């Protein structure tokens, strides 16, 4: 399968289908405003049949309810989903009609159903109508008729994908879809039968690629996320190997702990052997007792692999093949999703998994437990006793499975529904309340396993409701959606349940997630973790990790950790992770009791730290112990006005008595001395501006003209520390550790050594070096070696200063050394 070609096709198909739907909307007068009212028999000089009148009226109602663009986009993705689903079943030979609808018998472009129309058996089709169109040679209308009839027939067995909307969507089926240069033609050119038969993961990739342009547009706009933005902006298809790792070390782990001799172990390449000495788990006697939930299931990739493992569990226990799929879908798996289109794909994927093992599955009326968490607009009068819950349900399409309703709230919804009278208005309210109660019951369930690749979205993108609600309900992890989902998983999983997560790895290190780390370390048990290389996941612009945890604390448990930071690129991650799991002595596999992380300030998940380095945090004093710097920094709020390069200002204007001072703003990698290009205004009016402007910040007076150790905050390489002379100030890009006194040289030397670099990578491996992490580094000062260290540091500073001053970009440049 050519991924780039598939992505190009999906983004093109979305645009093409939207154009085709829009053309149909114009044709039938479904515009704003509509050229003809409801019930019109003719629109744009086009006479309508009674069925078309009814369909048009329904579409006008939907347009009034959701808006023109939303209806258009919904119709476009509805037809895309149905085309993809039918083409998948084409390739597998699973259509009830036993005739290919979107390809020929040999897999080439065309329609076997059109070519053999008189032999097609579709329960919802009129054979006389088929014969009439076939005899007239009207291939396009014949294909449209057969395709719609096939969709209608499939609605009985796959209602999530082929939902009936009173037949209304039929009017919006674009013209010319079977032409060689149209959507179906190009789909057949991009994916062969062999590609479809590789597995249902192709459905997930198509869902992600279909939304790619929408996602890019949202992030370019930098707007706050409206309800419609959240799903496409946060959708991210989970790589196959990470899915396998998470499911094998949660669901597979639970099975293996209960069945140590199971042959399932042979199928699980990414399974990390547990710490046998310190184990605890939920006891199960049958696979029917296992429940697994993905609370942000997207297109169902995790659920699909869980289906595969569960199938082998049932098979191992002697269940008959054809009875297993129904048991898995009704007893074991549950998915939740705010995007109805993604939920359709997930339900389709699971149905295809079931059909593979049960040829009569489509006739059994079994549906996967995939719940769409759409907003349920409730007025204050419909749930008068609980304004908070009514508001949450009205925004359910935004917060999704983060909502954690109580039993009392569910009872309240049921009571409110039961109290509704029989009049028309009350019947609508009753329907909404019953739906809300049913969804809240699903949200209140607990599972033996919970696995997710939750949505990633920083709080800066939250809309006002989301921002306020997350702060109130997830105050300790309010900076991102992914961390809120991790906390929610604590409640979804049963006590002693098994959980798997893929997320940005910032939670492992930075200060804003310290409470989350402490909760996982103190109240849960990290059973395994794989930390990808910084650019090791091509699907996201953030560094990724994936990990599993036991939803209770197990004292002394040594989890298995894999560090892939030395292996650059997405292609290297899976093979190197697999190598580490198969060979723990490889050098990048570690065993560590998470309790040891408490020795390090901020409790970072520094599993690769040596025992000696860990003990240094206990034995030594931190850099902060020798400094009085509390993190103050200057911010002008208008650099164009208040910053100058030093050659733009006269020498007499610089200094304590002048109007300008030197200014540390970071810069390139440089140790010991240098990167002093800038001057900052210290005029009275500038100081007043820094104090009064809301986007500015004034460096505390005690740190102006203070000597210290400065560095570049944003760095993609090794950290570098320099002496900052007492000639000015510094800002957030070039922070300075001040007030070091007689420990200044020792500190500068220590911070530029490899030990400090290793320790700093534990505290914060991101691109931003924070002052709190620098200050937390452990430092052991030896009176015996201090004179020698002072001499070496003085020498290094002198050499670096002479080098810096040899260029015209230095304030103290005298002449070129070659002259």
LUMBA-626535 format. One line per 4 residues: number of its first residue (from 0); their letters; for each residue y, z negated, x negated of C-alpha. Coordinates in Angstrom, 3 decimals, decimal comma. Each point is the difference from the previous one (the first is absolute). Layout:
<sites>
NUM) a) Y/Z/X  ...
</sites>
This chain:
<sites>
0) xxxx) 0,000/0,000/0,000  3,389/1,017/-1,368  2,239/-3,008/0,672  3,301/1,752/-0,715
4) xxxx) -0,931/2,936/2,230  -1,048/-2,396/2,764  3,286/-1,901/-0,265  2,002/3,225/0,124
8) xxxx) -1,950/1,118/3,045  0,447/-3,274/1,895  3,748/-0,211/-0,569  0,347/3,679/0,947
12) xxxx) -2,237/-0,433/3,072  2,136/-2,870/1,283  3,134/2,151/-0,122  -1,833/2,993/1,488
16) xxxx) -1,488/-1,990/2,868  3,331/-1,617/0,805  1,560/3,477/0,176  -2,833/1,189/2,215
20) xxxx) 0,287/-2,983/2,329  3,780/0,400/0,188  -0,462/3,644/0,988  -2,328/-1,066/2,825
24) xxxx) 2,489/-2,636/1,122  2,733/2,634/0,229  -2,337/2,362/1,829  -0,790/-2,572/2,669
28) xxxx) 3,481/-1,449/0,205  -0,844/-3,360/-1,536  3,366/-0,231/-1,692  3,084/-2,205/0,054
32) xxxx) 1,298/0,600/2,602  -2,851/1,705/1,833  0,941/3,420/1,472  -1,997/-0,739/3,149
36) xxxx) -0,654/-3,301/1,803  -3,305/-1,746/0,607  -2,250/1,954/2,369  1,470/3,408/-0,859
40) xxxx) -2,317/2,941/0,652  1,827/2,281/-2,430  1,532/-0,798/-3,395  1,871/2,524/-2,160
44) xxxx) -1,209/2,763/2,373  -3,587/-1,141/-0,664  -2,010/-0,758/3,146  -2,084/-3,158/-0,287
48) xxxx) -3,399/-0,688/1,510  -0,485/-3,234/1,970  -1,792/-1,513/-3,025  2,845/1,011/-2,329
52) xxxx) 2,582/-1,482/2,370  -1,866/-3,301/-0,077  -0,368/0,136/-3,794  3,682/0,814/-0,506
56) xxxx) 1,065/-2,863/2,271  -2,156/-2,408/-2,017  1,522/1,226/-3,270  3,518/-0,433/1,379
60) xxxx) -0,892/-3,562/0,925  -1,333/-0,640/-3,499  3,097/1,593/-1,504  2,234/-2,326/2,001
64) xxxx) -2,068/-2,986/-1,123  -0,349/0,631/-3,742  2,630/2,642/-0,810  -0,166/3,710/-0,761
68) xxxx) -0,776/-0,177/-3,730  -2,599/-2,738/0,412  -1,824/2,039/2,659  0,169/3,123/-2,162
72) xxxx) -1,331/-1,804/-3,084  -2,713/-1,714/2,000  -1,193/3,343/1,380  -0,003/1,508/-3,500
76) xxxx) -2,115/-2,733/-1,557  -2,251/-0,130/3,084  -0,939/3,642/-0,494  -0,309/-0,466/-3,752
80) xxxx) -2,412/-2,903/0,497  -2,054/1,965/2,501  -0,155/3,089/-2,188  -1,113/-2,094/-2,964
84) xxxx) -2,580/-1,907/2,072  -1,527/3,142/1,497  -0,044/1,796/-3,363  -1,836/-2,993/-1,495
88) xxxx) -2,592/0,153/2,769  -0,180/3,781/-0,464  -1,091/-0,445/-3,597  -2,537/-2,717/0,865
92) xxxx) -1,381/1,789/3,074  0,832/-2,887/2,298  1,990/1,630/2,834  -1,745/-0,515/3,355
96) xxxx) 0,283/3,736/0,724  -1,967/0,780/-3,183  2,535/2,757/-0,615  2,628/-0,064/-2,733
100) xxxx) 3,461/-0,040/1,513  2,174/0,513/-3,095  -2,296/1,905/-2,340  -2,863/2,453/-0,023
104) xxxx) -3,646/-0,897/-0,546  0,339/0,721/-3,724  3,093/-2,230/-0,307  2,485/2,863/-0,248
108) xxxx) 3,160/0,189/2,050  -0,431/0,926/3,624  -1,587/-1,529/3,084  -3,709/0,164/0,696
112) xxxx) 0,763/-1,294/3,491  2,306/2,933/0,779  -2,460/2,530/-1,425  -2,830/-1,445/2,105
116) xxxx) 2,084/-1,249/2,899  -2,519/0,919/2,702  -2,563/-2,312/-1,631  2,336/-2,966/-0,505
120) xxxx) -0,949/-3,137/1,931  2,971/-2,327/0,514  -0,302/-2,298/2,997  3,705/0,137/0,824
124) xxxx) 0,283/3,803/-0,242  -0,099/2,539/2,869  -2,561/2,665/-0,945  1,626/2,531/2,325
128) xxxx) 3,352/-0,482/-1,740  -1,669/0,388/-3,390  -1,699/3,204/1,094  3,259/1,379/1,434
132) xxxx) 1,904/-0,569/-3,260  -2,878/1,294/-2,142  -0,409/3,197/1,989  3,752/0,623/-0,169
136) xxxx) -0,081/-0,374/-3,800  2,658/-2,745/0,076  -1,174/-1,866/-3,074  3,065/-2,216/-0,435
140) xxxx) 0,099/-1,281/3,623  -3,801/-0,332/-0,128  0,158/-2,118/-3,132  2,733/-2,191/1,495
144) xxxx) -2,062/-0,508/3,136  -3,175/-0,852/-1,933  1,836/-2,270/-2,436  1,673/-2,010/2,770
148) xxxx) -3,303/-0,209/1,901  -1,740/-1,248/-3,131  2,683/-2,665/-0,423  -0,504/-1,063/3,613
152) xxxx) -3,744/-0,307/-0,507  0,453/-2,038/-3,164  2,366/-2,364/1,827  -3,049/-1,627/1,578
156) xxxx) -1,562/-0,935/-3,336  3,079/-0,231/-2,249  2,828/-1,151/2,308  2,051/-1,389/-2,875
160) xxxx) 0,461/3,458/-1,501  -0,292/2,179/3,095  1,835/-2,265/2,423  0,817/1,572/3,328
164) xxxx) 3,655/0,148/0,939  -0,543/1,656/3,349  -0,516/3,264/-1,865  3,729/0,043/-0,717
168) xxxx) -0,346/0,585/-3,739  -1,714/3,304/0,740  3,416/1,542/0,679  1,141/-0,958/-3,494
172) xxxx) -2,904/1,573/-1,877  1,754/2,434/-2,382  -0,658/3,726/0,189  -1,874/1,998/-2,620
176) xxxx) -1,896/-2,878/-1,583  -3,050/2,148/-0,844  1,904/2,671/-1,900  -0,898/0,272/-3,676
180) xxxx) 3,466/-1,122/-1,100  0,266/-2,809/2,557  -1,161/-3,615/-0,118  -3,722/0,500/0,589
184) xxxx) -0,144/3,066/-2,243  1,598/-1,795/-2,927  -2,100/-3,109/0,639  -3,142/2,103/-0,403
188) xxxx) 1,412/1,434/-3,221  0,671/-3,470/-1,452  -3,197/-1,826/1,015  -3,502/1,471/0,007
192) xxxx) -2,978/-1,335/1,915  -1,131/-1,717/-3,197  3,346/-1,812/-0,266  -0,314/-1,323/3,552
196) xxxx) -3,570/-1,134/-0,595  0,976/-2,079/-3,035  0,977/-2,793/2,390  2,540/-1,288/2,440
200) xxxx) 2,454/-1,030/-2,739  1,516/3,467/0,291  1,346/-1,109/3,395  1,913/-2,860/-1,635
204) xxxx) 1,531/2,230/-2,652  1,122/2,465/2,679  1,655/-2,813/1,935  1,929/-1,149/-3,091
208) xxxx) 1,018/3,508/-1,021  1,117/0,870/3,536  2,522/-2,845/-0,200  1,067/0,582/-3,620
212) xxxx) 3,344/1,654/0,806  0,840/-2,677/2,575  -0,694/-2,719/-2,555  2,111/1,701/-2,679
216) xxxx) 2,881/0,493/2,425  0,019/-3,692/0,929  0,205/-1,230/-3,576  2,658/2,551/-0,907
220) xxxx) 2,119/-1,109/2,952  -0,057/-3,672/-1,153  0,462/-1,044/3,627  -1,463/-3,101/1,593
224) xxxx) -3,434/0,655/1,444  0,051/0,678/3,721  -3,217/-0,516/1,945  -0,898/3,687/-0,360
228) xxxx) 0,526/-0,109/-3,787  -2,363/-2,837/-0,889  -3,334/1,788/0,414  0,787/3,212/-1,952
232) xxxx) 2,021/-1,896/-2,619  -2,818/-2,440/-0,768  -3,101/2,158/0,418  -1,975/0,287/-3,217
236) xxxx) -3,538/1,341/-0,219  -2,164/-2,367/-2,026  -1,928/1,630/-2,881  -3,749/0,135/0,498
240) xxxx) -0,842/-2,195/-2,991  2,392/-2,774/1,081  -1,431/0,083/3,518  -3,471/-0,384/-1,449
244) xxxx) 1,090/-2,838/-2,279  1,670/-1,957/2,837  -2,796/0,471/2,538  -2,825/-0,592/-2,469
248) xxxx) 1,587/-3,239/-1,234  0,656/-1,347/3,492  -2,491/1,382/2,533  -2,572/0,851/-2,678
252) xxxx) 0,529/-3,360/-1,690  -0,665/-1,878/3,244  -3,238/1,910/0,497  -1,177/-0,492/-3,589
256) xxxx) 0,722/-3,741/0,045  -2,142/-0,279/3,116  -2,624/2,464/-1,258  -0,187/-0,251/-3,816
260) xxxx) -2,934/2,408/-0,211  1,600/2,714/2,147  -0,287/3,614/-1,167  3,602/0,456/1,149
264) xxxx) 1,023/-1,139/-3,497  -1,213/3,341/-1,380  2,513/1,870/2,171  3,031/-2,086/-0,976
268) xxxx) 1,314/1,264/-3,342  3,235/-1,984/0,222  -1,622/-3,312/0,905  1,001/-2,812/-2,365
272) xxxx) -2,719/-2,588/-0,355  1,118/-3,375/1,397  0,256/-3,279/-1,835  -3,436/-1,294/0,973
276) xxxx) 0,784/-3,573/-1,047  2,905/-0,374/2,407  -0,807/1,821/3,216  0,673/-0,592/3,659
280) xxxx) -0,340/2,442/2,873  -0,567/0,474/3,723  -3,707/-0,038/0,838  -1,196/2,980/2,033
284) xxxx) -3,495/0,850/1,183  0,636/3,510/1,335  2,462/2,836/-0,635  1,027/-0,347/3,644
288) xxxx) 1,742/-3,267/-0,929  2,382/1,695/-2,458  3,477/0,971/1,124  2,511/1,955/-2,105
292) xxxx) 3,610/0,729/0,872  2,586/2,269/-1,571  3,299/-1,214/1,511  1,913/3,086/-1,219
296) xxxx) -2,790/2,556/0,163  1,984/3,234/-0,222  -2,422/2,913/0,175  -3,003/-2,293/-0,406
300) xxxx) -1,102/0,533/-3,605  -0,995/-3,639/-0,480  -1,793/-0,146/3,348  -1,948/3,169/-0,836
304) xxxx) -1,397/-1,429/-3,233  -0,723/-3,312/1,712  -1,974/2,023/2,578  -2,073/1,472/-2,843
308) xxxx) -0,845/-3,388/-1,518  -0,742/-1,536/3,383  -2,300/2,879/0,843  -2,101/-0,751/-3,081
312) xxxx) -0,063/-3,708/0,893  -1,409/0,792/3,438  -2,391/2,517/-1,496  -1,235/-2,611/-2,468
316) xxxx) -0,764/-2,325/2,919  -2,096/2,638/1,777  2,355/1,185/2,750  -0,560/3,546/1,321
320) xxxx) 2,461/2,545/-1,358  1,339/1,214/3,342  0,733/-3,511/1,301  1,964/-1,122/-3,073
324) xxxx) 3,298/1,922/0,563  0,593/-1,550/3,429  -0,677/-3,487/-1,382  2,447/0,511/-2,878
328) xxxx) 2,780/1,291/2,235  -0,445/-2,628/2,706  -0,881/-3,078/-2,063  1,205/0,355/-3,585
332) xxxx) 3,185/2,008/-0,504  3,559/-0,399/1,278  3,167/1,820/-1,001  3,639/-0,490/0,972
336) xxxx) 2,843/2,446/-0,505  3,567/0,577/1,216  -0,229/3,805/-0,365  -1,897/1,523/2,903
340) xxxx) -0,636/3,184/-1,959  -1,582/-1,882/-2,914  -2,100/-1,975/2,477  -1,236/3,292/1,487
344) xxxx) -1,111/1,139/-3,457  -1,716/-3,346/-0,656  -1,870/0,139/3,291  -0,968/3,612/-0,653
348) xxxx) -1,236/-0,798/-3,507  -2,191/-2,847/1,257  -1,346/2,170/2,809  -0,952/2,653/-2,568
352) xxxx) -1,778/-2,681/-2,051  -1,907/-1,046/3,119  -0,854/3,580/0,990  -1,520/0,607/-3,420
356) xxxx) -2,720/-2,556/0,789  -0,256/0,381/3,766  -0,006/3,552/1,378  0,531/-1,329/3,540
360) xxxx) 2,866/-2,282/-0,930  2,616/2,055/1,872  -1,880/-0,626/3,246  -0,180/-3,779/-0,352
364) xxxx) 3,593/-0,791/0,941  0,463/-2,202/-3,075  3,453/-0,349/-1,594  1,002/-1,531/-3,276
368) xxxx) 2,048/-3,201/0,273  3,278/1,453/-1,287  2,995/-1,573/1,721  3,385/1,686/0,129
372) xxxx) 2,705/-2,659/-0,177  2,747/1,739/1,931  3,090/-1,806/1,212  -0,266/-1,460/3,502
376) xxxx) 3,545/-0,298/1,362  0,155/-3,205/2,006  3,146/-1,121/1,735  1,054/-3,644/0,137
380) xxxx) -0,920/-0,089/3,694  -3,536/1,263/-0,720  -0,811/-2,850/-2,382  2,724/-2,515/0,803
384) xxxx) -1,612/-2,987/-1,674  -0,284/1,508/-3,480  2,933/2,118/-1,135  -1,268/-0,064/-3,596
388) xxxx) -3,381/1,532/0,854  1,581/2,557/2,331  2,269/1,145/-2,835  -2,902/0,149/-2,458
392) xxxx) -2,099/2,116/2,354  2,976/2,284/0,570  0,023/0,567/-3,787  -3,778/0,028/-0,457
396) xxxx) 0,150/3,592/-1,284  1,998/-1,329/-2,962  -1,674/-3,316/-0,864  -3,516/1,092/0,966
400) xxxx) -2,819/-2,326/-0,989  2,423/-2,409/-1,679  0,354/-1,493/3,477  -2,240/-3,063/0,245
404) xxxx) -0,036/-1,098/3,652  -1,203/-3,457/0,947  -2,565/-0,801/2,699  2,771/-1,488/2,105
408) xxxx) 1,988/3,229/-0,190  -3,030/2,044/1,054  -0,575/-2,331/2,954  3,675/0,338/0,883
412) xxxx) -0,266/3,802/0,082  -3,092/-0,160/2,198  1,656/-2,445/2,377  3,122/2,168/0,225
416) xxxx) -2,148/3,062/0,801  -1,958/-1,894/2,649  3,197/-1,168/1,674  1,337/3,543/0,544
420) xxxx) 0,235/1,104/3,613  -1,373/3,267/1,401  3,261/1,948/0,262  0,579/3,083/-2,168
424) xxxx) 2,413/-1,658/-2,448  -2,260/-2,998/-0,511  -3,012/2,275/-0,520  1,734/1,576/-3,017
428) xxxx) 0,770/-3,417/-1,454  -3,561/-1,144/0,653  -1,407/2,991/-1,894  2,207/-0,745/-2,985
432) xxxx) -0,868/-3,699/0,009  -3,737/0,690/0,227  0,278/2,478/-2,860  1,960/-2,543/-2,061
436) xxxx) -2,591/-2,711/0,677  -2,854/2,308/-1,028  1,723/0,969/-3,250  0,921/-3,594/-0,796
440) xxxx) -3,633/-1,000/0,474  -0,976/2,627/-2,550  2,685/-1,231/-2,386  -1,255/-3,575/0,304
444) xxxx) -3,541/0,815/-1,150  -1,395/-1,156/-3,344  -2,432/1,928/-2,159  -2,555/-0,665/-2,711
448) xxxx) 1,667/2,712/-2,131  3,547/1,359/-0,050  0,915/2,979/-2,182  3,300/1,859/-0,139
452) xxxx) 2,381/2,208/-1,894  3,014/-1,436/1,848  3,333/1,817/0,342  2,486/-0,312/-2,865
456) xxxx) 3,648/-0,274/0,991  2,653/-2,134/-1,645  2,271/-2,190/2,082  2,984/2,197/-0,885
460) xxxx) -1,463/2,618/2,378  -0,621/-2,401/2,899  1,962/0,572/3,172  1,850/-3,032/1,415
464) xxxx) -2,849/-1,120/2,260  -2,635/0,367/-2,723  2,144/-1,817/-2,538  0,643/-2,960/2,286
468) xxxx) -3,578/-0,170/1,289  -1,671/0,179/-3,429  2,320/-2,696/-1,389  -0,907/-2,279/2,885
472) xxxx) -3,741/0,627/0,129  -0,800/0,695/-3,665  2,774/-1,845/-1,860  -1,901/-0,417/-3,284
476) xxxx) -0,801/3,717/-0,337  2,939/1,590/1,775  0,890/2,514/-2,721  -2,630/2,607/0,927
480) xxxx) -2,359/0,979/2,791  -3,083/0,022/-2,230  0,299/-3,693/-0,875  0,525/-0,905/3,649
484) xxxx) -3,248/1,791/0,799  -1,847/-1,921/-2,718  1,097/-3,278/1,603  -1,017/1,345/3,417
488) xxxx) -3,442/0,767/-1,415  -0,444/-3,718/-0,678  -0,105/-0,408/3,792  -1,961/3,164/0,800
492) xxxx) -2,840/-1,091/-2,283  -2,228/-2,894/0,987  -0,212/-3,021/-2,257  -2,217/1,036/-2,936
496) xxxx) 0,455/3,629/1,005  0,335/2,813/-2,556  3,182/2,045/-0,404  1,013/3,113/-1,922
500) xxxx) 3,540/1,252/-0,625  1,770/2,849/-1,763  3,679/-0,667/-0,667  2,819/0,246/-2,545
504) xxxx) -0,790/-2,350/-2,887  3,451/-1,606/-0,036  -1,410/-2,925/2,028  -1,994/-0,994/-3,086
508) xxxx) 3,081/-0,735/-2,102  3,516/-0,033/1,405  1,740/-3,092/1,303  0,442/1,063/3,624
512) xxxx) -3,795/-0,073/0,464  -0,681/-3,312/-1,737  -0,752/-1,782/3,292  -2,503/2,714/0,913
516) xxxx) -1,717/-0,377/-3,380  -0,171/-3,744/0,396  -1,514/0,292/3,458  -2,668/2,414/-1,213
520) xxxx) -0,783/-2,138/-3,059  0,074/-3,370/1,773  -1,446/0,872/3,410  -2,028/3,192/-0,560
524) xxxx) -2,204/1,316/-2,784  0,691/3,172/-1,968  -3,453/1,514/-0,393  1,047/3,225/-1,787
528) xxxx) 3,025/2,100/-0,893  0,699/3,415/-1,531  3,497/0,577/-1,361  0,799/3,703/-0,331
532) xxxx) 2,115/1,490/-2,769  3,695/0,105/0,872  -0,131/3,651/1,093  -3,695/-0,097/0,821
536) xxxx) 0,288/0,815/3,689  1,423/3,418/0,788  0,544/-0,781/3,681  2,706/-2,649/-0,443
540) xxxx) 3,060/-0,592/-2,146  -0,944/-3,642/-0,532  -2,560/-1,528/-2,369  -3,192/-0,858/1,855
544) xxxx) -2,768/-2,564/-0,078  -2,985/-0,558/2,229  -1,742/-3,337/0,423  -2,384/-2,024/2,105
548) xxxx) 0,125/-3,630/0,992  -2,149/-2,533/1,804  1,902/-1,574/2,884  -0,631/-3,577/-1,123
552) xxxx) 0,380/-1,857/-3,282  -2,998/-0,154/-2,352  0,659/-2,349/-2,906  -0,779/1,401/-3,441
556) xxxx) -0,718/3,541/1,188  0,343/2,608/-2,758  1,102/3,312/1,442  -0,542/3,383/-1,633
560) xxxx) 3,167/1,808/-1,136  0,474/3,551/-1,297  3,155/0,969/-1,896  0,682/3,741/-0,152
564) xxxx) 3,473/-0,164/-1,561  -1,101/1,836/-3,159  -1,340/3,034/1,882  2,815/2,312/1,028
568) xxxx) -0,156/2,156/3,110  -1,691/-0,080/3,392  -3,037/1,980/-1,175  -1,001/-2,697/-2,500
572) xxxx) 0,062/-2,960/2,385  -3,279/0,392/1,890  -2,182/0,870/-3,031  1,420/-2,857/-2,075
576) xxxx) -0,345/-2,480/2,872  -3,610/1,073/0,433  -0,626/-0,285/-3,737  1,364/-3,566/-0,021
580) xxxx) -2,144/-1,036/2,960  -3,133/1,465/-1,582  0,807/-1,385/-3,456  1,926/-3,304/0,183
584) xxxx) 0,165/-0,063/-3,819  2,150/3,157/-0,070  3,176/-1,899/-0,875  1,925/0,420/3,242
588) xxxx) -2,218/-2,095/2,280  0,770/-3,717/0,287  -1,408/-3,077/1,693  2,544/-2,641/0,911
592) xxxx) 0,329/-3,055/2,199  3,258/0,522/1,885  0,815/-3,670/-0,466  0,914/0,781/-3,636
596) xxxx) 2,964/2,056/1,192  1,721/-3,241/0,954  0,560/-0,685/-3,702  2,563/2,816/-0,066
600) xxxx) 3,469/-0,474/1,548  0,199/1,896/3,286  -3,816/0,237/0,212  -0,341/3,710/-0,849
604) xxxx) -3,460/1,523/0,366  -0,335/0,383/-3,787  -3,776/0,287/-0,139  -0,073/1,695/-3,429
608) xxxx) 1,854/-2,818/-1,818  -1,970/-1,616/-2,815  -0,763/-3,702/0,074  2,331/-0,482/-2,972
612) xxxx) 2,886/1,694/1,734  -0,608/-1,952/3,180  -0,015/-3,269/-1,939  3,337/0,916/-1,591
616) xxxx) 1,643/-0,384/3,403  -1,268/-3,578/0,109  0,631/-0,927/-3,635  3,332/1,693/-0,669
620) xxxx) 3,472/-0,143/1,475  1,370/2,931/1,940  2,907/2,111/-1,223  1,882/-1,440/2,934
624) xxxx) -0,429/-3,512/-1,365  2,179/0,948/-2,983  2,632/1,792/2,077  2,608/-1,044/2,540
628) xxxx) 0,159/3,476/1,538  -0,689/-0,036/3,731  0,074/3,721/0,726  3,728/0,625/0,474
632) xxxx) 1,131/3,582/-0,539  3,056/2,146/0,507  0,289/2,854/2,470  3,281/1,885/0,212
636) xxxx) -0,605/1,693/3,332  1,953/3,017/-1,329  -1,188/1,101/-3,441  2,188/3,099/0,010
640) xxxx) 3,074/-2,196/0,161  -0,995/-3,030/-2,058  -2,275/1,355/-2,749  0,971/2,079/-3,048
644) xxxx) -1,765/1,233/-3,114  1,516/-1,804/-2,988  1,679/3,104/-1,434  2,017/0,397/3,213
648) xxxx) 1,913/-3,267/-0,576  2,351/-1,038/-2,815  -1,418/-2,601/-2,403  2,840/-2,457/0,648
652) xxxx) -0,921/-0,161/3,688  -3,528/-1,295/-0,707  -0,880/-3,683/-0,402  0,601/-3,423/1,503
656) xxxx) 3,763/0,529/0,099  -0,214/3,633/1,015  -0,763/1,708/3,280  -3,440/1,350/-0,937
660) xxxx) -3,232/-1,568/-1,310  -3,260/1,416/-1,338  -2,675/0,402/2,642  -3,802/0,089/-0,225
664) xxxx) -1,497/2,573/2,392  -3,497/0,398/-1,403  -0,633/3,430/-1,471  -2,796/1,605/-1,988
668) xxxx) -2,754/-1,816/-1,881  1,675/-1,845/-2,863  -0,861/-3,307/-1,619  2,087/-2,593/-1,863
672) xxxx) 3,496/1,517/0,449  1,814/2,841/1,733  0,483/1,798/3,321  3,596/-1,257/0,148
676) xxxx) 1,901/2,981/1,369  1,773/-1,446/2,993  3,122/-2,000/0,733  0,759/-1,801/3,247
680) xxxx) 3,412/-0,818/1,384  0,946/-3,687/-0,065  3,520/0,497/1,318  1,142/-2,478/2,603
684) xxxx) -0,191/2,521/2,838  -3,524/1,034/-1,109  -1,210/-3,609/-0,029  1,475/-0,503/3,451
688) xxxx) -1,791/3,114/1,202  -3,365/-1,215/-1,363  0,536/-3,289/1,827  1,085/1,424/3,356
692) xxxx) -1,894/3,283/0,383  -3,265/-0,568/1,938  -1,956/2,437/-2,191  1,236/-1,542/-3,280
696) xxxx) -1,031/-3,061/-1,956  1,925/-1,869/-2,684  -1,901/-1,271/-3,024  0,419/-3,781/-0,317
700) xxxx) 2,878/-0,854/-2,322  -2,207/-1,954/-2,439  -1,971/3,175/-0,810  2,987/2,227/-0,802
704) xxxx) 0,278/0,392/-3,778  -3,280/-1,856/-0,414  -2,573/1,030/-2,595  -3,596/0,531/1,086
708) xxxx) -3,031/2,267/0,166  0,413/3,044/2,242  -2,421/2,716/1,096  -0,334/3,069/2,201
712) xxxx) -1,148/-1,015/3,468  -1,397/3,403/1,042  -2,496/1,334/-2,518  -2,991/2,314/0,161
716) xxxx) -1,207/-0,913/-3,502  -0,167/-3,061/-2,224  2,618/-2,714/0,541  2,740/-0,305/-2,605
720) xxxx) 2,266/-2,980/-0,630  3,299/-0,057/-1,890  2,610/-2,438/-1,173  3,071/0,064/2,230
724) xxxx) 3,098/-1,004/-2,013  2,573/-2,345/1,632  2,427/2,823/0,829  -0,356/0,494/3,739
728) xxxx) -2,446/-0,120/2,910  -2,992/1,684/1,596  -1,274/1,281/3,331  -3,339/0,351/1,796
732) xxxx) -1,016/3,073/-2,029  0,405/-1,875/-3,297  -0,627/-3,708/0,727  0,382/-2,625/-2,686
736) xxxx) -1,741/-3,313/-0,667  2,852/-2,297/-1,096  0,409/-3,540/-1,311  -2,959/0,163/-2,403
740) xxxx) 1,822/-1,819/-2,802  -2,098/-0,560/-3,119  -3,009/1,618/1,747  1,727/3,359/0,339
744) xxxx) -1,562/1,680/-3,033  -3,455/-1,342/0,785  0,341/1,227/3,591  1,178/3,458/-1,071
748) xxxx) -2,871/0,296/-2,466  -2,540/-1,226/2,535  1,179/2,335/2,769  -0,334/3,016/-2,297
752) xxxx) -3,563/-0,838/-1,063  -3,204/1,377/1,524  -1,065/-3,384/1,414  3,108/-0,180/2,162
756) xxxx) -0,563/3,588/1,149  -3,559/-0,857/1,056  1,130/-3,142/1,797  2,823/1,884/1,711
760) xxxx) -2,438/2,633/1,265  -1,839/-2,839/1,727  3,079/-1,422/1,650  1,406/3,347/1,084
764) xxxx) -1,580/3,376/-0,825  2,560/1,907/2,076  2,879/2,047/-1,395  2,538/-2,748/0,744
768) xxxx) 0,081/-2,915/-2,449  1,388/-2,988/1,846  1,810/-2,913/-1,679  -2,361/-2,460/1,720
772) xxxx) -2,962/1,652/-1,753  1,705/-0,003/-3,412  0,858/-3,676/0,390  -3,604/-0,833/0,987
776) xxxx) -1,499/1,319/-3,255  -1,660/-2,797/-2,034  1,463/-0,688/-3,429  -1,386/-2,311/-2,689
780) xxxx) 2,689/-0,830/-2,585  -1,231/-1,169/-3,378  2,358/-2,047/-2,166  -1,998/1,132/-3,039
784) xxxx) 0,493/3,713/0,650  3,410/-0,105/1,626  2,019/0,647/-3,221  -2,166/3,021/-0,839
788) xxxx) 0,290/1,353/3,532  3,796/-0,478/-0,011  0,211/1,935/-3,256  -2,181/2,856/1,253
792) xxxx) 1,908/0,300/3,267  3,368/-0,069/-1,806  -1,272/2,744/-2,270  -1,243/2,128/2,919
796) xxxx) 3,281/-0,443/1,879  1,957/0,948/-3,123  -2,086/3,125/-0,615  0,263/1,042/3,658
800) xxxx) 3,769/-0,667/0,062  0,563/2,070/-3,146  -2,007/2,803/1,567  1,993/-0,254/3,242
804) xxxx) 3,315/-0,056/-1,839  -0,910/3,137/-1,946  0,662/2,133/3,086  3,307/0,797/1,649
808) xxxx) -1,261/-1,503/3,236  0,392/-3,469/-1,542  3,175/-2,058/0,390  -0,241/-0,999/-3,674
812) xxxx) -0,614/3,521/-1,362  1,772/0,492/-3,317  -1,454/3,118/-1,520  -3,182/2,026/-0,023
816) xxx) -2,414/-1,459/-2,601  -0,685/3,474/-1,362  3,669/0,474/-0,956
</sites>
